[in-house]
């Protein structure tokens, strides 16, 4: 679906919804190492191989920056990140990277802003990003997942500048969250509304490696007596990779219109568009990093070097490297175009009854390229261009009624969504050396494919019902009890198969249903003394079956139809019980929290890769249970005015509960630590502000992470420090809050391995599924409001 078609449907949907308004007041598992990203489709071989910034004031106004304003207001089993905390990051940083300051969250990325969607991942209290629920203004996004489809990544859904706040559940998340992937909690993101007063903002960022980003926003202010207002913003980012040639480009548009209805009701219409092209960093194994160093990358734009490697000719340090061909790829590029739109309705029907609804539509088109030396072109070139094309169109709605009677607030609602998703892998011809120009992977002009390796398509219908009673037992004690019922049915599978390429006469096709009629949630909040709070949260969640490309880590990704038919007889959806208890204290001097959690994970599905890196054999295996115990503690001290010092520690002990059998071999997995998540994290932030200036220092420590399921390979821990400063010059003529920001990423210039598992992780030993982090980087931003 193109953008105009999507807009037509959205406008029609909006018109229908408006006409109904009353007039009165109203996951990481082991997968094929060349897995693609939904939200950033990455082609790989599969079988052949409140405002935080200072307000606009006059130059002589004192103390326009307040440390206390940067504090996030959290309550119960929810931790919030405010706009003030987000403003300490470099303009254009990923929202997920901003959340990394939160206790219990581990975010890693191969670039300093966290925007490379292939080279980043987020874990929350031991649960990986594809086991979380993520929403934007009530619209389900899904956390980005590179093996199976799971929704639009937040990087492409909204500009981080336009986020008002982000709420992270410390338990399993509310029953009302619309998500098919929520096992371990939710991240709910809320965009800022248009301003009441006409104006806007302009910001320009410059950084290392020719990085720049321009952000422009205009607010209409209230246009009439009813309070109609809208905003529109645009951002354009560009810059070179920090190692190897290639650029990272992205542009986005966010729009939002708010129409108040009566005194307490409103209608909000939004539309977001994104277009991104990213030259990726080459995947590495641990041995490659140790032997070849941190700077090893693709050979682009040296086509002759990649051509010679495909013919077995290596030079320099690669001449004696045992896996030289796997370190000599030409390039890898991803492209994504996303459209997201809809409307939010909040209607106060009576003094006791509210009605909230969200109607939305989303379209995505992605492609990812990889120049493979394992399939020759028909013209005789040893190289060919493998391109994965993926896309989806989904439409849905949520609607819920909230009724207040005496001490009870009863909420009931439903969510429905239809999603159509396709995924094709095609091969395109590369030229014989000296007889043409290699394919420009960033252009999208690939010509006609000479081969379609495989094609997959799916249609999914999701229905969720939730019911909850919030009972205010006492003025300081609230109990909540509810449940959700979730039904997800996916039908589809293979649409194309090159039997000579895949070695299979029939690829998987069929339907699977994930269903649980009763997924309970119990919560209690007790404010027993001024500033003191205790809370308990117990939740059971289910994750629906994922789906994606052939051999890419889903039930439909197994080798053939026979394997799929056998798998259907035994496969069960993943479920988890999450138990959470916490204490929170807040005063003018101290803010502290202590959170302990336990999770029992059942029917954990992993895509296990056997064979060699060049010829992986992928199958989905139920590795049984996982048991997690953990604790997060945070303390913020404000000893003097303008100074705040925050420290947090997180400890997580997660182990597998069962041994497994793969390729006829039994692996003693029971008792082994869960891969990719550190057992210990320490985070510190020191912020000092005075008059119109602010400076902050961040220091984070992450302990080692296990790289293999059998724990015989690991990635060492490391310290990361960053520095930020800003100064507001106040108002000058039409410009308000003229501000300069300066940030240094990786202040100590440490070398470290950031992302692991982007291609899955091995049962034992090494695997080409790691990316190193960026060295020291500098960024400066000039911004002003008008």
C-alpha positions in Angstrom: 0.0 0.0 0.0 1.4 3.4 -0.9 1.2 6.5 1.2 -1.7 8.0 -0.7 -3.8 4.9 -0.4 -3.1 4.7 3.3 -4.1 8.3 3.8 -7.4 7.8 1.9 -8.4 4.9 4.2 -7.3 6.9 7.3 -9.3 9.9 6.3 -12.3 7.8 5.5 -12.0 6.1 8.9 -11.6 9.4 10.7 -14.7 10.9 9.0 -16.8 7.9 10.0 -15.6 8.1 13.6 -16.1 11.9 13.8 -19.7 11.5 12.6 -20.5 9.2 15.5 -19.4 11.7 18.1 -22.2 13.1 20.3 -22.6 16.9 20.2 -22.7 17.4 23.9 -19.8 17.2 26.4 -18.1 14.1 26.1 12.6 -12.2 22.1 16.6 -13.8 21.8 16.9 -16.9 20.3 19.2 -18.6 17.9 18.0 -17.9 14.4 19.5 -17.8 10.9 22.4 -15.3 11.1 21.0 -13.4 8.2 17.7 -12.5 9.8 15.8 -9.5 8.6 14.2 -6.7 10.6 10.7 -5.6 10.5 11.1 -2.0 10.8 14.6 -2.4 9.3 14.6 -5.3 6.9 18.1 -6.7 6.9 18.9 -9.2 4.2 21.0 -12.1 5.1 21.8 -15.6 3.6 19.6 -18.3 5.0 20.2 -21.6 3.2 22.9 -21.1 0.7 24.4 -18.8 3.5 6.5 19.1 31.3 9.1 20.9 29.4 12.5 19.9 30.5 14.5 22.6 28.8 14.6 26.1 30.2 11.6 28.1 29.5 11.9 31.2 27.3 12.9 34.0 29.6 14.9 37.2 29.5 18.7 36.9 29.7 18.8 38.1 33.3 16.3 35.6 34.6 17.9 33.3 37.1 17.6 29.5 37.6 15.6 28.7 34.5 16.8 25.1 34.9 15.5 23.1 37.8 17.0 19.8 38.9 13.7 18.9 40.5 12.0 19.3 37.1 14.1 16.4 35.8 12.6 14.0 38.2 10.2 11.4 36.8 6.9 11.0 38.6 6.4 7.3 39.2 3.6 5.5 41.0 2.8 1.9 41.8 4.3 -0.7 39.4 4.9 2.0 36.8 8.1 4.0 36.4 7.9 7.2 34.3 10.5 9.1 32.3 9.8 12.8 31.9 10.6 15.1 29.1 13.2 16.8 31.3 15.2 13.5 31.6 14.9 12.9 27.8 16.3 16.4 27.1 19.7 15.4 28.6 20.3 13.1 25.7 21.6 14.1 22.2 18.8 15.4 20.0 17.5 12.6 17.9 18.6 9.8 20.2 16.4 6.7 20.2 13.6 6.6 22.8 14.8 3.1 23.7 18.3 4.5 24.4 16.8 7.2 26.7 15.1 4.4 28.6 18.5 2.8 29.3 18.8 5.2 32.2 16.0 3.3 33.9 16.9 0.6 36.4 16.5 -2.9 35.1 16.6 -1.8 31.4 19.6 -2.8 29.3 19.9 -1.1 25.9 22.9 -1.7 23.6 23.7 -0.2 20.2 26.5 -0.1 17.7 25.9 3.6 17.1 26.0 6.5 19.7 22.4 7.5 19.2 20.9 4.1 19.2 19.1 4.6 15.9 20.6 1.7 13.9 17.7 -0.6 14.1 19.7 -3.7 13.1 22.5 -3.1 15.6 20.5 -2.4 18.7 18.4 -4.3 21.3 16.6 -3.7 24.5 16.1 -6.0 27.5 13.9 -5.2 30.5 14.4 -7.3 33.6 15.6 -10.2 31.6 12.9 -10.1 28.9 14.1 -9.3 25.4 12.4 -6.6 23.3 10.2 -9.1 21.4 8.7 -10.2 24.7 7.4 -6.8 25.7 4.4 -4.7 24.8 5.0 -1.3 23.3 2.4 1.3 22.5 2.3 4.9 21.2 -0.7 6.9 22.3 -2.5 3.6 22.7 -1.5 2.2 19.3 0.2 -1.2 19.6 3.7 -1.0 18.0 5.5 -4.1 19.3 9.2 -4.0 20.2 11.4 -4.4 17.2 12.2 -8.0 16.4 14.7 -9.0 13.7 13.6 -12.6 13.2 9.8 -12.4 12.9 7.3 -9.7 12.4 6.3 -7.9 15.6 5.3 -4.3 14.7 6.8 -1.0 13.9 9.9 0.1 15.8 9.4 3.2 17.9 12.4 4.8 16.1 10.2 5.0 13.0 6.9 5.8 14.7 7.6 9.2 16.3 10.4 11.7 16.7 11.8 11.6 20.2 11.5 15.4 20.3 7.7 15.0 20.3 7.4 12.5 23.2 5.9 13.9 26.4 6.7 11.0 28.6 7.4 7.2 28.7 5.9 4.8 31.2 7.6 1.5 32.0 5.8 -1.2 33.9 7.8 -2.7 36.7 5.3 -5.7 36.7 3.8 -7.5 33.8 1.8 -4.5 32.5 -1.9 -3.6 32.6 -4.6 -5.9 31.1 -5.7 -3.0 28.9 -2.3 -2.9 27.0 -3.0 -4.0 23.4 -0.1 -6.4 22.6 0.4 -10.0 21.3 4.0 -10.0 22.6 3.8 -8.8 26.2 5.3 -11.4 28.4 7.4 -9.4 30.8 6.0 -5.9 30.8 5.0 -2.9 28.7 6.5 0.4 27.5 3.8 3.0 26.9 4.8 6.2 25.1 2.8 9.4 24.9 3.2 12.2 22.4 3.0 15.8 23.2 -0.1 17.8 22.3 0.0 20.9 20.2 0.6 24.1 22.2 -2.2 26.4 23.2 -0.2 29.4 21.9 1.1 29.9 18.3 4.8 29.2 18.0 7.3 26.6 17.2 10.8 25.3 17.6 13.9 24.9 15.5 16.9 22.8 16.5 20.1 22.0 14.6 22.5 19.2 15.7 26.1 18.7 14.5 28.3 15.8 15.5 31.2 13.5 14.8 31.5 11.8 11.4 29.5 14.5 9.6 26.4 13.9 11.7 23.7 16.5 11.5 20.0 16.7 12.3 17.5 19.4 11.6 14.3 19.6 13.6 11.5 22.0 12.9 8.1 22.2 14.6 5.2 24.6 14.2 2.2 24.9 16.6 -1.0 26.6 15.5 -2.2 27.6 18.9 -5.9 27.7 19.6 -7.7 28.5 16.4 -11.2 29.1 17.6 -13.4 29.3 20.7 -13.7 25.5 20.9 -9.9 25.2 21.2 -9.0 23.5 17.9 -5.2 23.3 17.6 -2.6 21.3 15.6 1.1 20.8 15.2 3.4 19.6 12.4 7.1 18.8 12.7 9.8 17.6 10.4 13.3 16.2 11.1 16.1 15.2 8.7 19.1 13.3 10.0 22.2 12.3 8.1 25.8 11.3 8.8 28.5 8.8 8.1 29.1 5.5 9.9 31.8 5.7 12.5 33.7 2.9 10.8 33.6 2.1 7.1 32.1 4.2 4.4 28.3 4.6 4.2 25.7 6.9 5.6 22.8 6.8 8.0 19.8 8.8 6.6 16.4 9.3 8.1 13.5 11.8 7.7 10.2 11.9 9.5 7.0 14.0 9.7 4.8 14.0 12.7 1.4 15.7 12.8 -1.3 16.0 15.4 -4.7 17.8 15.7 -6.6 18.2 18.9 -10.3 19.1 19.0 -11.8 19.7 22.5 -15.4 18.6 22.8 -17.2 20.3 25.6 -15.3 20.8 28.8 -13.7 17.4 29.4 -13.8 15.4 26.2 -11.5 15.6 23.1 -10.6 14.1 19.8 -7.0 13.7 18.6 -6.0 12.9 15.1 -2.4 12.0 14.2 -0.3 11.0 11.3 3.4 10.0 11.2 5.6 9.2 8.3 9.2 7.9 8.2 11.8 7.2 5.5 15.1 5.8 6.4 18.1 4.3 4.6 20.9 2.8 6.7 24.3 1.4 5.7 24.8 -1.3 8.3 27.9 -2.4 10.2 29.2 -5.9 9.4 28.3 -8.7 11.8 31.3 -10.1 13.7 32.1 -13.3 15.6 34.0 -13.0 18.8 37.1 -14.5 17.1 36.9 -11.9 14.3 36.8 -9.1 16.8 39.8 -10.5 18.8 41.9 -11.2 15.7 40.9 -8.5 13.2 40.1 -5.7 15.6 37.2 -3.3 16.1 37.5 -1.5 12.8 36.8 -4.5 10.5 33.8 -3.8 8.4 32.3 -4.3 4.9 34.6 -3.7 1.9 32.3 -1.2 0.3 32.9 0.7 -1.9 35.9 -1.5 -2.9 34.0 -3.9 -5.2 37.2 -5.4 -6.5 38.2 -6.6 -3.0 34.9 -8.3 -2.4 35.1 -9.8 -5.9 38.5 -11.2 -5.3 37.4 -12.6 -1.9 34.5 -14.4 -3.6 37.1 -16.1 -5.8 39.2 -17.1 -2.8 41.8 -14.4 -3.0 42.6 -12.8 0.3 45.4 -10.4 1.4 46.8 -9.0 4.5 45.5 -10.3 7.8 42.8 -12.2 6.1 45.2 -14.5 4.2 45.6 -16.8 7.2 42.2 -16.2 8.8 40.2 -19.5 8.8 36.8 -17.8 8.0 38.2 -15.1 5.6 35.2 -15.2 3.2 32.8 -14.4 6.0 34.7 -11.2 6.8 34.9 -10.0 3.2 31.4 -9.0 2.3 30.7 -6.1 0.0 27.9 -4.2 1.7 24.6 -4.5 3.6 21.9 -1.8 3.5 18.4 -1.5 4.9 15.6 0.8 3.9 12.2 1.4 5.7 9.2 3.5 4.8 6.5 3.7 7.5 3.0 5.3 7.7 1.1 5.4 11.0 -2.1 7.3 11.6 -5.4 7.2 13.5 -7.4 9.0 16.1 -7.9 8.9 19.9 -11.2 9.7 21.4 -11.8 10.5 25.1 -15.5 11.1 25.7 -17.0 11.9 29.1 -20.5 10.6 28.6 -21.8 11.2 32.1 -20.4 12.1 35.5 -19.7 8.4 36.1 -19.0 7.0 32.6 -16.0 7.6 30.2 -15.4 6.1 26.8 -11.9 5.9 25.3 -11.2 4.6 21.8 -8.3 4.4 19.4 -8.7 3.7 15.7 -5.5 3.2 13.7 -3.8 2.1 10.5 -0.3 1.3 9.7 1.7 0.5 6.5 5.3 -0.5 6.2 7.5 -1.2 3.3 11.1 -2.5 3.8 13.9 -3.9 1.9 17.3 -5.1 3.0 20.3 -6.0 0.8 23.3 -8.2 1.2 26.0 -8.9 -1.5 26.5 -12.7 -1.2 29.5 -14.6 -2.4 27.6 -17.9 -2.1 25.3 -17.5 -5.1 26.9 -16.6 -8.4 25.1 -14.3 -11.0 24.0 -15.8 -14.3 26.6 -13.6 -16.1 29.4 -15.4 -14.4 30.1 -13.0 -11.6 30.8 -14.8 -8.3 28.7 -12.3 -6.5 25.0 -11.6 -6.5 22.7 -9.2 -4.6 20.3 -10.9 -2.1 17.4 -8.6 -1.3 14.6 -9.3 1.2 11.4 -7.4 0.6 8.9 -7.2 3.4 5.8 -5.2 4.2 2.6 -5.1 6.1 -0.7 -3.3 6.3 -2.6 -3.4 9.5 -5.8 -1.8 10.8 -7.4 -2.0 14.2 -9.1 -0.4 17.1 -9.4 -0.4 20.8 -12.4 0.8 22.8 -13.1 0.7 26.5 -15.7 2.0 28.9 -14.8 3.2 32.4 -17.6 3.4 35.0 -17.2 4.9 38.5 -19.5 3.9 41.3 -18.8 4.6 44.9 -15.2 3.3 45.6 -15.0 1.2 42.4 -13.8 2.1 38.9 -14.8 -0.7 36.5 -13.2 -0.8 33.1 -14.1 -3.1 30.2 -12.8 -3.0 26.7 -11.8 -4.8 23.5 -9.0 -4.7 20.9 -9.2 -6.0 17.4 -6.6 -6.0 14.7 -6.1 -7.4 11.2 -2.5 -7.7 9.9 -1.4 -8.7 6.4 2.4 -9.4 6.1 4.5 -10.6 3.2 8.2 -11.4 2.9 10.1 -12.3 -0.3 13.7 -13.0 -0.9 15.0 -12.3 -4.4 18.4 -12.5 -6.1 19.7 -9.8 -8.4 22.7 -9.9 -10.8 26.0 -8.2 -9.9 28.4 -7.3 -12.8 31.5 -9.1 -13.8 34.5 -7.1 -12.6 35.2 -4.2 -14.9 32.0 -4.7 -17.0 29.5 -2.5 -15.1 28.7 -0.7 -11.9 27.7 -2.7 -8.8 24.1 -2.3 -7.5 23.6 0.8 -5.5 21.9 -0.8 -2.5 20.7 2.6 -1.2 18.9 3.6 -4.4 16.2 0.9 -4.6 16.9 0.4 -8.3 17.8 -3.3 -8.5 16.5 -4.3 -11.9 14.8 -7.7 -12.5 15.6 -10.6 -10.2 17.0 -13.8 -11.8 15.7 -16.0 -8.9 13.2 -15.9 -6.0 14.6 -18.1 -3.3 11.3 -18.1 -1.3 8.2 -16.1 -0.5 6.0 -16.0 2.6 2.8 -14.3 3.4 0.5 -14.3 6.5 -2.8 -12.9 7.6 -3.4 -12.4 11.3 -6.5 -11.6 13.3 -6.2 -10.6 16.9 -9.0 -10.1 19.5 -8.5 -9.1 23.1 -11.0 -8.5 25.8 -10.2 -7.0 29.2 -12.1 -6.4 32.4 -10.8 -4.7 35.6 -12.1 -3.3 38.9 -10.1 -0.6 40.6 -11.3 -0.6 44.3 -10.2 2.3 46.5 -10.5 0.5 49.8 -9.2 3.5 51.8 -8.0 6.9 50.8 -4.4 5.6 50.8 -5.0 2.0 49.7 -6.1 0.9 46.2 -6.6 -2.7 44.9 -6.9 -3.6 41.3 -8.0 -7.0 39.9 -8.8 -7.9 36.3 -8.0 -10.2 33.4 -7.7 -10.2 29.7 -8.6 -12.9 27.1 -6.4 -13.1 24.0 -7.1 -14.9 20.8 -4.6 -14.6 17.9 -4.9 -16.7 14.7 -2.3 -16.6 11.9 -2.8 -18.3 8.5 -0.2 -18.4 5.8 3.2 -19.6 4.9 5.1 -20.2 1.7 4.0 -18.4 -1.5 7.2 -19.3 -3.5 10.0 -21.9 -3.4 13.1 -22.5 -5.4 13.5 -26.1 -4.7 17.1 -26.2 -6.1 18.1 -23.4 -3.8 16.4 -24.5 -0.6 16.7 -28.3 -1.1 13.0 -28.7 -0.1 10.0 -29.6 -2.3 7.5 -27.9 -0.1 8.0 -25.1 2.4 5.7 -24.7 5.5 2.2 -23.4 5.2 -0.8 -23.6 7.6 -2.4 -21.9 10.5 -1.7 -21.6 14.2 -3.8 -20.1 17.0 -2.6 -18.7 20.3 -5.4 -18.5 22.9 -5.8 -17.9 26.6 -9.2 -17.1 28.1 -8.0 -16.0 31.5 -4.8 -13.9 31.9 -5.2 -12.3 35.4 -3.6 -9.2 36.8 -3.7 -8.2 40.5 -2.2 -5.0 41.9 -2.2 -3.2 45.2 -0.8 0.3 46.1 -0.5 1.5 49.7 0.6 5.0 50.7 1.1 4.3 54.4 3.0 7.5 55.4 3.7 10.8 53.7 6.1 10.1 50.8 6.1 6.3 51.4 4.5 3.8 49.1 4.3 0.0 48.9 3.0 -1.9 45.9 2.5 -5.5 44.7 1.8 -6.6 41.2 1.0 -10.1 39.9 0.4 -10.9 36.2 0.1 -13.8 33.8 0.8 -13.0 30.2 1.0 -14.9 26.9 3.0 -14.2 23.7 1.4 -15.2 20.4 3.3 -17.2 17.8 5.6 -15.0 15.7 6.0 -15.3 12.0 8.5 -14.2 9.4 10.7 -15.4 6.6 11.8 -18.9 5.8 14.5 -20.2 8.2 14.2 -17.0 10.2 13.1 -18.2 13.6 9.3 -18.8 13.6 7.2 -21.9 13.5 6.8 -21.3 9.7 10.5 -21.0 9.4 11.2 -24.7 9.9 12.7 -26.8 7.0 9.6 -28.2 5.3 5.9 -28.9 5.5 6.4 -32.3 7.3 8.4 -30.6 10.1 5.7 -27.9 10.4 2.9 -30.5 10.6 4.7 -32.4 13.4 5.5 -29.1 15.2 1.8 -28.2 15.3 1.1 -31.2 17.4 3.3 -30.2 20.2 3.9 -26.5 20.0 2.4 -24.3 22.7 2.5 -20.4 23.1 4.9 -18.9 25.5 3.5 -17.8 28.9 4.9 -16.1 32.0 3.9 -15.4 35.5 5.5 -12.2 36.7 5.5 -11.3 40.4 6.6 -7.8 41.6 6.8 -6.1 44.9 8.3 -2.6 45.5 8.8 0.3 47.9 9.1 3.9 46.9 10.0 7.0 48.9 10.0 10.6 47.8 10.9 13.9 49.6 12.6 17.1 48.7 15.9 15.7 49.8 15.7 12.0 48.7 13.9 9.8 46.2 14.4 6.1 46.6 12.9 2.9 45.3 13.5 -0.8 45.8 11.9 -3.3 43.5 12.1 -7.1 43.7 10.6 -9.4 41.0 10.3 -13.1 40.1 9.2 -14.5 36.7 8.3 -18.1 35.8 8.6 -18.6 32.0 6.9 -21.6 30.4 7.1 -23.0 26.8 10.0 -20.7 25.8 10.4 -21.1 22.1 13.8 -20.7 20.6 14.9 -21.0 17.0 18.0 -23.2 17.3 20.5 -23.1 14.5 22.6 -26.2 13.7 25.1 -27.0 11.0 27.7 -24.4 10.0 27.5 -20.6 9.7 27.5 -20.9 5.9 24.7 -23.6 5.8 22.5 -23.2 9.0 19.7 -25.6 9.7 17.0 -23.8 11.7 14.2 -25.3 13.7 12.0 -24.1 16.5 12.4 -25.9 19.8 10.6 -25.6 23.1 13.4 -25.1 25.6 11.0 -25.3 28.5 11.0 -23.0 31.5 13.1 -20.1 32.6 13.2 -18.9 36.2 14.1 -15.3 36.9 14.9 -13.5 40.2 15.9 -9.9 40.3 16.1 -6.7 42.2 16.4 -3.0 41.2 17.3 -0.3 43.6 17.5 3.5 43.0 18.5 6.4 45.2 18.5 10.1 44.2 20.0 12.6 46.7 19.6 16.3 46.5 22.0 17.5 49.2 22.0 21.1 48.1 19.9 23.2 45.8 20.6 22.7 42.1 22.5 19.3 42.6 21.1 15.8 42.2 23.0 12.6 42.3 21.2 9.4 41.2 22.5 5.9 41.6 20.8 2.6 40.7 21.8 -1.0 40.8 20.2 -4.0 39.2 20.7 -7.7 39.7 19.1 -10.4 37.7 19.5 -14.2 38.1 17.9 -16.0 35.2 18.4 -19.7 34.4 17.0 -22.3 32.0 15.0 -25.1 33.6 15.3 -27.9 31.1 17.9 -29.8 29.0 17.2 -29.8 25.3 17.9 -32.0 22.3 19.1 -30.4 19.0 20.2 -32.3 15.9 20.2 -35.5 17.9 22.5 -34.1 20.6 21.4 -33.6 24.2 22.6 -30.3 25.7 22.6 -29.9 29.5 21.0 -26.5 29.5 19.3 -26.8 32.9 20.8 -24.3 35.3 22.7 -22.3 32.7 22.4 -18.6 32.7 20.1 -16.9 30.2 22.1 -15.5 27.2 22.6 -11.8 26.3 21.4 -10.2 29.6 23.9 -9.0 32.3 23.5 -10.2 35.8 24.6 -6.8 37.2 24.2 -3.2 36.2 25.1 0.0 37.9 23.9 3.4 36.6 24.8 6.9 37.9 23.8 10.4 36.9 25.1 13.6 38.5 23.3 16.8 37.5 24.1 20.3 38.5 22.3 23.4 37.4 22.8 27.1 38.2 21.2 30.1 36.7 20.9 29.3 32.9 23.4 26.5 32.8 23.3 22.7 33.5 25.9 20.0 33.3 25.5 16.3 33.8 27.7 13.2 33.9 26.5 9.6 33.3 28.4 6.5 34.2 27.1 3.0 33.5 28.5 -0.4 34.2 27.3 -3.7 32.6 28.7 -7.0 33.7 29.5 -9.8 31.3 26.8 -11.4 29.1 26.8 -15.0 28.1 27.1 -15.4 24.3 26.2 -19.1 24.1 23.4 -21.0 25.6 25.8 -23.5 27.3 27.7 -20.5 28.8 31.0 -21.5 27.3 31.4 -18.1 25.5 30.7 -14.7 27.0 31.2 -11.0 26.3 33.1 -9.0 28.9 31.6 -6.3 31.0 32.5 -2.6 30.5 32.1 0.9 31.9 30.5 3.6 29.8 30.6 7.3 30.6 29.1 10.3 28.9 29.1 14.1 29.5 26.5 16.7 28.7 26.2 20.5 29.2 23.8 23.2 28.1 23.3 26.9 28.5 20.2 29.0 27.8 20.7 32.6 26.6 17.1 33.4 27.3 15.1 35.5 24.7 16.4 37.6 21.8 13.7 39.3 19.8 11.3 36.7 18.4 13.5 33.9 19.6 12.9 32.3 23.0 14.9 29.9 25.1 17.9 30.1 22.8 19.9 27.1 24.0 23.2 25.4 23.2 23.7 21.7 24.1 27.0 19.8 24.1 27.4 16.1 24.6 30.2 13.6 24.6 29.4 9.9 24.1 31.9 7.3 25.5 34.0 9.9 27.3 36.7 7.5 28.2 36.8 6.1 24.7 36.6 2.5 25.8 36.4 -0.4 23.4 33.5 -2.8 24.0 31.1 -5.2 22.4 27.6 -3.8 22.3 25.0 -5.7 20.4 25.0 -9.5 20.5 22.4 -12.0 19.1 21.3 -10.0 16.0 21.7 -13.3 14.1 20.8 -15.5 17.0 23.2 -17.1 19.5 24.8 -20.5 19.4 24.2 -23.4 21.7 28.0 -23.7 22.2 31.0 -21.8 21.0 31.3 -18.8 18.8 29.0 -17.3 16.1 29.0 -14.4 13.7 26.4 -12.4 15.7 28.1 -9.5 17.5 28.7 -5.8 16.9 31.1 -3.5 18.6 30.1 -0.1 20.1 31.1 3.3 18.9 34.2 5.1 20.1 34.2 8.6 21.6 31.8 10.9 19.7 31.0 14.6 20.0 27.6 16.4 19.5 26.4 19.9 19.7 22.9 21.4 19.3 21.6 24.9 18.9 17.8 25.3 19.5 15.3 28.1 19.9 11.6 28.5 20.3 9.4 31.2 18.7 
